[in-house]
Amino acid sequence: MLIDTRDRWEPPPPEPGRPERSWPVRPVLLVLAGIAVLVGSGALPPLPAYGMILLACVLIGRGFATLLPFSSGMKQHRQ
């Protein structure tokens, strides 16, 4: 059984977005956290240090990735 509720229910209005900041906080924090983890990995035994180095690479990579502009892949590609 199908019920048509399109005329009975209105979706809620969209929430207002966050205000833009003058400088990107999140990428800077991710890169700083990655550097801190990278420096702290020198005080650990080898196996946990490898894990910490990989975590630092992920944090730094995500920090720099948030600086890249958003694109929807090949949908916006024109020749």
PyMOL commands that set and color helices and strands:
alter all, ss='L'
color gray80, all
select helices_A, chain A and resi 25-43+46-65+73-76
alter helices_A, ss='H'
color red, helices_A
deselect
rebuild
show_as cartoon
